[in-house]
């Protein structure tokens, strides 16, 4: 069942107007923070060997 576009738009508008409160972030980090955490884990786990440091 696809998400309702109006619900997504409403949630984005509320977050855009109010920001992501620090107390909420301490309890439940923003989904973008989850993605960054996962990218960091995968980066450290998959990029090994001598060629790791030679790329930008």
C-alpha positions, 0 to 999 in steps of 0.5 A: 500500500503506497503512502498517501502523498498528502500525509508525506507533504504534511509531515515534511511541512511540519518538520520544515517549519519546526525543525527536528527537536533536539530532545526527539533526536536524542530519543530517536535520531532522524532517518537521515542520521540512520542512513549516515550511520549505515554508510559509515559502517559499510564504508569502514567494513568494505573499504579495506586494503592498500587502495583505500587511502589513495582515493579522494 
